[in-house]
């Protein structure tokens, strides 16, 4: 089952319009999805609880913060 990539949005909710930015985000998202799928499959094959692995992945995502401040002023260019 393959989920589509999201529409990437700025903090103000408007979509990112730069084709190159969208391409990079989609590639990163697809790569991450495959890595997470591999991790989950390996875990289940090795006898781990799928629910526990999912909980650990959720906690991992919740514990990550950006190294950069979010631009909420709309000064970010899409070029």
Secondary structure, DSSP 8 states (H G I E B T S, - for coil): --------B-TTS-B---HHHHHHHHHHHHHHHHHHHHHHHHHHHTT--HHHHHHHHHHHHHT---SS----SS-----
